[in-house]
Amino acid sequence: MSVPPAWNRLTDGDPSRIILCSDFTATGRTVATFTDLAQVTGLTPTWYETAPPDQGAEAGMATDDYVRRWVDQLPGADAEVVVVAGFCVGAVFAAPIYQAVCTRQAVPPLLLLFDPEQPSPQLLLRHFRELLLNMRQYLDEGELASVHRYCEQAPVDRAGMPELADWLSDRFAEIATGALVRIGLDAEHSGQIAATFRSFISYLAAAAGVAPVPTWQQGVAISSMDEHSGLNPLPPAERGAAVGSEHRFPLHHTTLLSDSSVSELVTRLVRDALPAGADR
């Protein structure tokens, strides 16, 4: 089965039943991914994951452009989608993907939301700060000072999300590219790192244009205990109203998709959702 350009195939399983995953993955990512989850569950459907636009192609893309890119190219036209899953902000885009699947098949898939999180200006700023400070060993004093200065100057209260994403991307490139070239990384590879950040932060900004909660209320949330991730920052009443049900695990956000206890729950939920007698 050919794979649409907007999707990546993660496993070669049963092509008649598929699992669609929404996430942003990139080279060098240290957070567990749906590839990890697929390996530890051993579920037989074929797993697919959203592919981000090629670096640079995100320029000028609005929320609807991202959504159409994935829903217009849903894999497996004759296959049954048994699960739509989303991780972190990927859970936001999982909502319109789930709705698109529901229009093409009679039986709705299971909707699984792993640390589902709606993007905010503060989230974009946090990623800017954390990614640069994780590079602190390569930054000189002036560059470190620039990180802190830009965090204070960032127009989080007066710019729209796409404008804020561009502002942060420009300053990330200014700091990171200069530092990486100085320590010996060639301009092409240091530029790729800056381009990956721009692609990621633009993805987060675009997700702010989706209102996922009405769809999330039909789903199952699987949450870590990371206080900054997923539903954890929300007040209890708002948290409870955001999703259909929730399972919490004493895990860090970074290991949620690779933990054996999470995979056991996912396997049970998926098998319970499949028709009796189905090959699971």
GUTOR-918781 format. One record per residue: x, y, z of N, C-alpha, C in turn. Coordinates in steps of 0.05 Angstrom, whole numbers, plus 32768, in hexadecimal, padded with zeros to 4 digits. Layout:
<pts>
[[X,Y,Z],[X,Y,Z],[X,Y,Z]] ...
</pts>
This chain:
<pts>
[[8011,7FE8,8000],[8000,8000,8000],[8012,8019,8000]] [[800D,802B,7FED],[801C,8043,7FEC],[8015,8056,8004]] [[8029,8066,800C],[8025,8078,8023],[8022,8094,8019]] [[800C,80A2,801F],[8009,80BD,8017],[801F,80CF,8021]] [[8027,80E4,8013],[803E,80F4,801B],[803A,8101,8037]] [[8021,8106,803F],[801C,8113,8058],[801D,8101,8070]] [[8024,80E7,806B],[8024,80D3,8081],[803E,80C3,807F]] [[8046,80B8,8096],[805C,80A5,8097],[8050,808A,80A1]] [[8059,8074,8096],[8050,805A,80A0],[8065,8051,80B5]] [[805B,804B,80CD],[806D,8043,80E2],[8071,8025,80E5]] [[805C,8015,80DD],[805E,7FF8,80DE],[8053,7FEC,80C5]] [[805A,7FD3,80C0],[804F,7FC4,80AA],[803D,7FAE,80B6]] [[8025,7FB6,80BE],[8012,7FA3,80CA],[7FFB,7F9D,80B8]] [[7FE5,7F96,80C3],[7FCD,7F8F,80B4],[7FC3,7FA8,80A5]] [[7FC4,7FA8,808A],[7FBC,7FC0,807B],[7F9E,7FC5,807C]] [[7F8E,7FB2,8085],[7F71,7FB6,8085],[7F68,7FC5,809E]] [[7F79,7FC7,80B1],[7F73,7FD7,80CA],[7F8B,7FE8,80CF]] [[7F86,8002,80D4],[7F9C,8015,80D7],[7F98,8027,80EF]] [[7FAE,8030,80FA],[7FAF,8043,8110],[7FBC,805D,8106]] [[7FAF,8073,8109],[7FB9,808D,8100],[7FC2,809D,8118]] [[7FDB,80A7,8118],[7FE7,80B5,812E],[7FEE,80D1,8125]] [[7FEA,80E4,8137],[7FF0,8100,8132],[8005,810A,8145]] [[801C,8112,813A],[8032,811B,814A],[8046,812A,8138]] [[8058,8138,8145],[806E,8145,8136],[8088,8138,813F]] [[8094,8129,812D],[80AE,811D,8134],[80C4,8129,8122]] [[80DC,8129,812D],[80F2,8134,811F],[810C,8126,8128]] [[8120,8126,8117],[8139,811A,811D],[8145,8126,8137]] [[814E,8114,8149],[815A,811D,8162],[8146,8120,8179]] [[812C,811B,8173],[8118,811D,8189],[811E,8109,819F]] [[811D,8111,81B8],[8122,8100,81CE],[8109,80F6,81DC]] [[80F1,8100,81D4],[80D8,80F8,81DF],[80CF,80DF,81D0]] [[80C4,80CB,81DF],[80BA,80B2,81D3],[80A4,80B9,81BE]] [[80A2,80A9,81AA],[8091,80AE,8193],[807D,8097,818F]] [[806C,809A,817B],[8059,8085,8175],[8067,806C,816A]] [[807E,8070,815E],[808E,8058,8156],[8094,8047,816E]] [[809B,8053,8184],[80A1,8044,819D],[8087,8036,81A7]] [[8071,8044,81A6],[8058,8038,81B0],[8050,8021,819E]] [[8053,8024,8184],[804B,800E,8172],[805C,7FF5,8177]] [[8075,7FF9,817E],[8087,7FE2,8183],[8080,7FD4,819D]] [[8078,7FE3,81B2],[8073,7FD6,81CB],[8057,7FCB,81CD]] [[8044,7FD4,81BD],[8029,7FC8,81BE],[8027,7FAF,81AE]] [[8034,7FAE,8197],[8032,7F97,8186],[8017,7F93,8179]] [[8007,7FA8,8178],[7FED,7FA7,816B],[7FF0,7FA2,814D]] [[7FDE,7F93,8141],[7FE2,7F8A,8125],[7FDA,7F9F,8110]] [[7FC9,7FB3,8115],[7FC4,7FC6,80FF],[7FDD,7FD5,80F6]] [[7FDD,7FDF,80DE],[7FF3,7FF0,80D4],[7FF0,800C,80E0]] [[8007,8016,80EA],[8007,8030,80F7],[8012,8045,80E3]] [[8004,805C,80E2],[800D,8073,80D2],[800F,808B,80E4]] [[8020,809E,80DC],[8024,80B7,80EC],[8025,80CF,80D9]] [[8019,80E5,80E2],[801A,80FD,80D2],[8037,8105,80CC]] [[803C,810E,80B4],[8056,8118,80AC],[8054,8137,80AB]] [[8066,8145,80B7],[8064,8163,80B5],[806B,816C,8099]] [[8063,8184,8092],[806C,818F,8078],[808A,818F,8076]] [[8094,818D,805D],[80B1,8190,805A],[80BB,81AA,8065]] [[80D3,81AA,8070],[80DE,81C3,807C],[80DD,81D9,8068]] [[80D2,81F0,8070],[80CE,8207,805F],[80B3,8208,8052]] [[80A6,81F1,804F],[808B,81F1,8042],[8076,81FC,8055]] [[807D,81FD,806F],[8069,8207,8083],[8065,8225,8081]] [[8076,8233,8073],[8074,8250,8071],[8059,8257,8063]] [[8049,8267,8071],[802F,826F,8066],[8019,825B,806A]] [[801F,8244,8075],[800A,8230,807A],[7FF8,8238,8091]] [[7FDE,8237,808E],[7FCB,823C,80A4],[7FC2,8221,80AF]] [[7FB2,8223,80C5],[7FA8,820B,80D2],[7F9A,81F8,80BE]] [[7F89,8203,80AD],[7F7A,81F3,809A],[7F8C,81E5,8087]] [[7FA2,81F1,8080],[7FB5,81E5,806E],[7FC1,81CC,807A]] [[7FC8,81CD,8093],[7FD3,81B5,80A1],[7FBE,81A0,80A2]] [[7FA6,81A7,80AA],[7F91,8193,80AE],[7F8A,8185,8093]] [[7F86,8196,807E],[7F7F,818A,8064],[7F95,8178,8059]] [[7FAE,817F,805F],[7FC4,816E,8056],[7FC2,8152,8060]] [[7FB9,814E,8079],[7FB6,8133,8084],[7F9C,8126,807E]] [[7F86,8135,8080],[7F6B,8128,807C],[7F66,8122,805F]] [[7F71,8131,804D],[7F6D,812C,8030],[7F7E,8115,8026]] [[7F91,810C,8037],[7FA3,80F6,802F],[7FA2,80DF,8043]] [[7F8B,80DA,804F],[7F89,80C4,8063],[7F92,80AA,8056]] [[7FA3,809B,8064],[7FAD,8082,8059],[7F96,806D,8057]] [[7F9A,8059,8046],[7F8A,8041,8046],[7F6C,8046,8041]] [[7F65,804E,8029],[7F4A,8055,8022],[7F36,803E,8028]] [[7F40,8025,8026],[7F2E,800E,802B],[7F33,8001,8046]] [[7F44,800E,8056],[7F4B,8003,8070],[7F38,800F,8086]] [[7F35,8000,809C],[7F26,800A,80B3],[7F3A,8018,80C6]] [[7F35,8030,80CC],[7F45,803E,80E0],[7F3A,8036,80FC]] [[7F4A,8028,810B],[7F41,801F,8126],[7F49,8032,813C]] [[7F5D,8043,8137],[7F66,8056,814B],[7F70,806F,813E]] [[7F68,8086,8149],[7F76,80A0,8143],[7F82,80A8,815D]] [[7F9C,80AE,815D],[7FAB,80B5,8175],[7FBA,80CF,8171]] [[7FBD,80DE,8186],[7FCD,80F7,8185],[7FDE,80FA,819E]] [[7FF6,8105,819B],[8008,810A,81B1],[800D,8127,81B4]] [[800A,8132,81CC],[800F,814D,81D3],[7FFE,815F,81C0]] [[800A,8172,81B3],[7FFB,8184,81A0],[7FF1,8174,8188]] [[7FFD,815D,8182],[7FF3,814C,816D],[7FD7,8143,8173]] [[7FCF,8142,818C],[7FB4,813B,8193],[7FA0,8150,818A]] [[7FA9,8169,8186],[7F97,817D,817B],[7F90,8177,815E]] [[7FA5,8170,814E],[7FA0,8169,8132],[7F92,814E,8130]] [[7F95,813D,8144],[7F86,8124,8143],[7F68,8128,8143]] [[7F5E,813E,814D],[7F41,8143,814E],[7F36,8145,8132]] [[7F3F,8156,8120],[7F34,8156,8105],[7F3A,813D,80F5]] [[7F50,8130,80FB],[7F56,8116,80ED],[7F41,8102,80F5]] [[7F3B,8101,810F],[7F26,80EE,8119],[7F0B,80F4,810B]] [[7F04,810E,810A],[7EEA,8115,80FD],[7EEA,810D,80E0]] [[7F00,8110,80D2],[7F02,8108,80B6],[7EFE,80EA,80B3]] [[7F0A,80DB,80C5],[7F07,80BD,80C4],[7EEA,80B6,80C9]] [[7EDD,80C4,80DC],[7EC1,80BD,80E2],[7EAF,80C2,80CA]] [[7EB6,80D3,80B8],[7EA5,80D8,80A1],[7EAA,80C2,808B]] [[7EBF,80B3,808D],[7EC5,80A0,8078],[7EBF,8083,8080]] [[7EB9,807E,809A],[7EB2,8063,80A2],[7E9C,8063,80B6]] [[7E8D,804D,80B7],[7E74,804C,80C7],[7E7B,804B,80E5]] [[7E90,803D,80EC],[7E97,8039,8108],[7EAD,804C,8110]] [[7EA8,805E,8123],[7EBD,8071,812B],[7ED6,8062,8137]] [[7EED,806D,8132],[7F05,8061,813E],[7F07,8068,815C]] [[7F19,805B,816A],[7F20,8063,8185],[7F32,807B,8183]] [[7F2C,808F,8194],[7F3C,80A8,8195],[7F4D,80A8,81AE]] [[7F68,80A6,81AB],[7F7A,80A6,81C2],[7F8B,80BF,81C2]] [[7F8C,80CC,81D9],[7F99,80E6,81DC],[7FAF,80E5,81F1]] [[7FC8,80E6,81E9],[7FDE,80E3,81FB],[7FE8,80FF,8203]] [[7FE5,8106,821C],[7FEC,8121,8226],[7FE1,8136,8213]] [[7FC7,8136,820D],[7FBD,814A,81FA],[7FC0,8166,8204]] [[7FCA,8178,81F3],[7FD0,8193,81FB],[7FCA,81A7,81E5]] [[7FBB,81BC,81EC],[7FB5,81D1,81D9],[7FCC,81E6,81DB]] [[7FD6,81EF,81C4],[7FED,8201,81C4],[7FE5,821D,81CE]] [[7FF8,822A,81DA],[7FF5,8246,81E3],[800E,8255,81DE]] [[800E,826F,81DF],[8027,827E,81DC],[803C,8276,81F0]] [[8034,826F,8208],[8047,8267,821C],[8054,824C,8215]] [[8045,823B,8208],[8051,8222,81FF],[8067,8226,81EA]] [[8061,8238,81D7],[8076,823E,81C3],[808F,8249,81D0]] [[808A,825C,81E3],[80A1,8268,81F0],[80B0,8254,8201]] [[80A2,8241,820D],[80B0,822D,821D],[80C1,821B,820C]] [[80B8,8213,81F5],[80C8,8203,81E3],[80E1,8213,81DA]] [[80DD,822C,81D3],[80F4,823D,81CB],[8109,823D,81E1]] [[8100,8243,81FA],[8113,8245,8210],[8121,822A,8215]] [[8111,8214,8217],[811C,81FB,821F],[812F,81F0,820A]] [[8128,81F2,81F1],[813A,81E8,81DC],[8155,81F6,81DB]] [[8154,8211,81DF],[816D,8220,81DE],[817D,821A,81F8]] [[8170,8219,820F],[817F,8214,8227],[818A,81F7,8228]] [[817D,81E5,8219],[8189,81CA,8217],[81A3,81CA,8207]] [[81A7,81E0,81F8],[81C0,81E4,81E9],[81D4,81F6,81F8]] [[81D0,81FA,8212],[81DF,820E,8220],[81FD,8209,821F]] [[8205,81F0,821C],[8222,81EA,821B],[822F,81F6,8202]] [[821F,81FC,81EE],[8229,8207,81D5],[8226,8225,81D3]] [[8217,8231,81E6],[8212,824E,81E5],[8226,825E,81F5]] [[822E,8275,81EB],[823F,8286,81FB],[822E,8298,820D]] [[823B,82A8,821D],[822C,82B8,8230],[8218,82CB,8222]] [[8221,82D7,820C],[820F,82E9,81FE],[81F7,82DB,81F3]] [[81FA,82C2,81E9],[81E4,82B3,81DE],[81D1,82AB,81F4]] [[81DC,82A3,820B],[81CA,829C,8221],[81BA,82B4,822B]] [[81C8,82CB,822B],[81B9,82E4,8233],[81A3,82EA,821F]] [[81A8,82E4,8205],[8194,82E9,81F1],[817C,82D7,81F4]] [[8180,82BE,81FD],[816A,82AC,8202],[8157,82B8,8216]] [[8163,82C1,822D],[8152,82CD,8242],[8145,82E7,823A]] [[8154,82F7,822B],[8149,8311,8222],[8132,830C,820F]] [[8135,82FA,81FC],[811F,82F5,81E9],[8107,82E9,81F7]] [[810B,82D9,820B],[80F4,82CE,821A],[80E4,82E4,8227]] [[80F2,82F9,8230],[80E5,8310,823D],[80D7,8321,8228]] [[80E3,8323,8210],[80D9,8335,81FB],[80C4,8328,81E9]] [[80C1,830E,81EA],[80AF,8300,81D8],[8093,830B,81D9]] [[8087,8311,81C2],[806C,831E,81C2],[8056,830A,81C7]] [[8057,82FC,81DE],[8043,82E7,81E3],[8027,82F2,81E8]] [[8025,830C,81F0],[800B,8317,81F6],[8000,8329,81DF]] [[8010,832D,81CB],[8006,8340,81B6],[8009,8335,8199]] [[8014,831E,8196],[8017,8313,817B],[8005,82FA,8178]] [[7FFB,82F5,8160],[7FED,82DC,815B],[8001,82C5,815C]] [[7FF7,82AD,815D],[8008,8296,815F],[801B,8293,8147]] [[8012,8296,812E],[8025,8294,8118],[803B,82A9,8119]] [[8034,82C2,8120],[8047,82D7,8123],[805B,82D2,8139]] [[8052,82C7,814F],[8063,82C0,8165],[8076,82AA,815D]] [[806C,8296,814E],[807D,8280,8145],[8093,828B,8133]] [[808D,829D,8121],[80A1,82A9,810F],[80B6,82B8,8120]] [[80AD,82C8,8133],[80BF,82D8,8144],[80D2,82C6,8153]] [[80C8,82B0,815F],[80D9,829E,816E],[80EC,828F,815C]] [[80E2,8287,8144],[80F3,8279,8131],[810A,8289,8128]] [[8106,82A2,8123],[811C,82B4,811A],[8131,82B6,8130]] [[8128,82B9,8148],[813C,82BC,815E],[8149,82A2,8165]] [[813B,828C,8162],[8147,8272,8166],[815E,826E,8152]] [[8158,8274,8139],[816C,8271,8124],[8184,8283,8129]] [[817F,829B,8132],[8195,82AE,8138],[81A8,82A3,814D]] [[819D,8297,8162],[81AE,828D,8178],[81B9,8272,8171]] [[81A8,825F,8169],[81B2,8243,8165],[81C4,8241,814D]] [[81BE,824D,8137],[81CF,824A,811F],[81EB,8255,8124]] [[81ED,826C,8130],[8207,8278,8136],[8217,8267,8149]] [[820A,825C,815E],[8219,824C,8171],[8222,8232,8165]] [[8211,8225,8155],[8219,820B,814A],[822E,820E,8134]] [[822E,8223,8125],[8243,8227,8111],[825D,822C,8120]] [[825C,823B,8136],[8274,8242,8144],[8282,8229,8150]] [[8272,8214,8157],[827F,81FD,8163],[8286,81E8,814D]] [[8282,81EF,8134],[828B,81DD,811E],[8276,81D0,810D]] [[825D,81D4,8113],[8248,81C8,8102],[8245,81D9,80E9]] [[8243,81CD,80D2],[8242,81DD,80BA],[8228,81EB,80B8]] [[8228,8200,80A7],[8210,8211,80A5],[81F7,8202,809C]] [[81FB,81EE,808B],[81E3,81E0,8082],[81D5,81D1,8098]] [[81E5,81C3,80A9],[81D8,81B3,80BF],[81CE,81C5,80D5]] [[81DC,81DA,80DB],[81D2,81ED,80F0],[81B8,81FA,80E6]] [[81B7,8200,80CC],[819F,820B,80C1],[8188,81F8,80C1]] [[818D,81DE,80BF],[8178,81CA,80C0],[816C,81C9,80DC]] [[817D,81CC,80F0],[8173,81CC,810C],[8160,81E4,8110]] [[8168,81FB,8106],[8156,8213,8108],[813D,820F,80F8]] [[813F,8202,80E1],[8127,81FD,80D0],[8114,81E9,80DE]] [[811F,81D5,80EC],[810E,81C2,80FA],[80FF,81D0,8110]] [[810C,81E2,811E],[80FE,81F1,8133],[80E8,8202,8127]] [[80ED,820F,8111],[80D8,8220,8104],[80C1,820E,80FB]] [[80C6,81F7,80F0],[80B1,81E5,80E8],[80A0,81DC,8100]] [[80AE,81D6,8116],[80A0,81CD,812E],[808F,81E3,813A]] [[809A,81FA,813D],[808C,8210,814A],[8075,821A,8139]] [[8077,8218,811E],[8062,821F,810C],[804B,820A,810E]] [[8052,81F1,8112],[803E,81DC,8117],[802E,81E1,8130]] [[803C,81E9,8145],[802E,81F0,815E],[801B,8207,815B]] [[8025,821C,814D],[8014,8233,8148],[7FFB,822D,8138]] [[7FFF,821C,8123],[7FE8,8214,8113],[7FD3,8205,8123]] [[7FDC,81F4,8136],[7FC9,81E5,8146],[7FB7,81F7,8156]] [[7FC0,820F,815C],[7FAF,8221,816C],[7F95,8229,815E]] [[7F94,8224,8143],[7F7C,822A,8134],[7F67,8213,8135]] [[7F6C,81FD,8143],[7F59,81E7,8145],[7F4C,81E8,8161]] [[7F32,81E4,8162],[7F24,81E2,817C],[7F1E,81C4,8181]] [[7F30,81B6,818F],[7F2E,8199,8190],[7F1B,818D,81A6]] [[7F14,819D,81B9],[7F07,8192,81D1],[7EED,8183,81CB]] [[7EDB,818D,81B9],[7EC3,817D,81B4],[7EC9,8161,81AA]] [[7EDE,815E,819B],[7EE6,8144,8191],[7EF5,8135,81A7]] [[7F06,8142,81B6],[7F15,8135,81CC],[7F01,8128,81DF]] [[7EEA,8133,81E2],[7ED6,8129,81F5],[7ECC,810D,81ED]] [[7ED3,8105,81D5],[7ECC,80E9,81CC],[7EE4,80D7,81CF]] [[7EFA,80E1,81DB],[7F12,80D1,81DC],[7F1B,80CA,81F8]] [[7F31,80BA,81F9],[7F3D,80B1,8211],[7F58,80BE,8214]] [[7F5C,80CD,8229],[7F76,80DA,822E],[7F88,80C7,823E]] [[7FA2,80C7,8238],[7FB6,80B8,8246],[7FCB,80CC,824E]] [[7FCD,80D1,8268],[7FDC,80E8,8272],[7FF5,80E0,8282]] [[800A,80F0,8280],[8021,80EE,8291],[801D,80FE,82AA]] [[8031,80FF,82BB],[8030,8110,82D3],[8041,8129,82D0]] [[804A,812F,82B8],[805A,8147,82B3],[8048,815F,82B7]] [[804E,8171,82C9],[803C,8187,82D0],[8038,819A,82BA]] [[804A,819B,82A7],[8048,81AF,8291],[803B,81A3,8278]] [[8034,8189,8278],[802C,817C,825F],[800F,8174,8260]] [[8003,8173,8248],[7FE9,8168,8244],[7FD3,8177,8254]] [[7FC2,8167,8261],[7FAC,8172,8271],[7FB5,817B,828C]] [[7FCD,8175,8294],[7FD6,8179,82B0],[7FD5,8196,82B9]] [[7FDA,81AB,82A8],[7FD8,81C6,82B2],[7FBC,81D0,82B6]] [[7FA8,81C1,82AD],[7F8C,81CB,82AD],[7F80,81C8,82C9]] [[7F6D,81DA,82D0],[7F5D,81D6,82E9],[7F4D,81BC,82E6]] [[7F48,81AF,82FD],[7F3A,8195,82FC],[7F20,8194,82EC]] [[7F0F,81A8,82EF],[7EF6,81A8,82E1],[7EFA,81AA,82C3]] [[7F0C,81BC,82BB],[7F12,81BF,829E],[7F1F,81A6,8293]] [[7F30,819A,82A3],[7F3E,8182,829A],[7F2A,816B,8295]] [[7F18,8168,82A8],[7F04,8153,82A6],[7EF1,8156,828E]] [[7EEC,816F,8287],[7ED9,8175,8271],[7EE6,8173,8256]] [[7F01,8172,8255],[7F0F,8174,823B],[7F0E,8159,822C]] [[7F0C,8143,823A],[7F0E,8129,822D],[7EF8,8116,8237]] [[7EF4,8100,8229],[7EE0,80ED,8231],[7EE7,80DE,824B]] [[7F00,80D5,824C],[7F0A,80C8,8264],[7F28,80CB,8265]] [[7F34,80C5,827B],[7F51,80C9,827E],[7F5E,80B3,828F]] [[7F75,80AA,8287],[7F86,8098,8296],[7FA1,80A6,829C]] [[7FA9,80A7,82B5],[7FC1,80B5,82BC],[7FD7,80A1,82C4]] [[7FEF,80A7,82BC],[8006,8096,82C2],[801C,80A6,82D0]] [[802A,809A,82E3],[8040,80A8,82F1],[8059,80A9,82E0]] [[8057,80B6,82C9],[806D,80B7,82B5],[8073,80D3,82AD]] [[808B,80D7,82A2],[8091,80F1,8296],[8086,80F1,8279]] [[8080,8108,8270],[8076,810C,8255],[8087,80FF,8240]] [[80A1,80FF,8244],[80B4,80F5,8230],[80B3,80D6,822C]] [[80A8,80C8,8240],[80A8,80AB,823F],[808C,809F,823B]] [[8078,80B0,8238],[805C,80A7,8237],[8058,8093,8221]] [[8063,8097,820A],[805E,8086,81F3],[8070,806D,81F2]] [[8081,8069,8205],[8093,8052,8205],[808F,8040,821E]] [[807E,8048,8230],[807B,803A,8249],[806A,8020,8246]] [[8072,800B,8253],[8063,7FF2,8250],[8047,7FF2,825C]] [[8044,8001,8272],[8029,8003,827E],[8015,8012,826C]] [[801F,8026,825E],[800F,8035,824B],[8008,8023,8233]] [[801C,8014,822A],[8017,8002,8213],[8003,7FED,821A]] [[8003,7FE3,8232],[7FEF,7FCF,823A],[7FD3,7FDA,823A]] [[7FD0,7FF3,8244],[7FB6,8000,8243],[7FAD,8004,8226]] [[7FBF,800E,8215],[7FB8,8013,81F9],[7FB0,7FF9,81EC]] [[7FBF,7FE4,81F0],[7FB8,7FCA,81E4],[7F9C,7FC1,81EC]] [[7F96,7FC4,8206],[7F7C,7FBC,8210],[7F65,7FCD,8204]] [[7F6A,7FE7,8203],[7F55,7FF9,81F8],[7F50,7FF3,81DB]] [[7F65,7FEE,81CC],[7F62,7FE9,81AF],[7F54,7FCF,81AB]] [[7F5C,7FBA,81B9],[7F50,7FA0,81B6],[7F33,7FA0,81BE]] [[7F2D,7FAF,81D3],[7F11,7FB1,81DC],[7F00,7FBF,81C6]] [[7F0C,7FD1,81B7],[7EFD,7FE1,81A3],[7EF9,7FD1,818A]] [[7F09,7FBC,8185],[7F06,7FAD,816C],[7EEF,7F99,816E]] [[7EE3,7F92,8158],[7ECC,7F7F,8159],[7ED5,7F64,8164]] [[7EC3,7F56,8171],[7EC9,7F3C,817B],[7ED2,7F29,8165]] [[7EE8,7F1B,816A],[7EF2,7F08,8156],[7F05,7F14,8143]] [[7F0A,7F2F,8144],[7F1C,7F3C,8131],[7F39,7F34,8138]] [[7F49,7F33,8123],[7F66,7F2F,8127],[7F72,7F47,8134]] [[7F7C,7F45,814C],[7F85,7F5C,815B],[7FA3,7F5C,815E]] 
</pts>
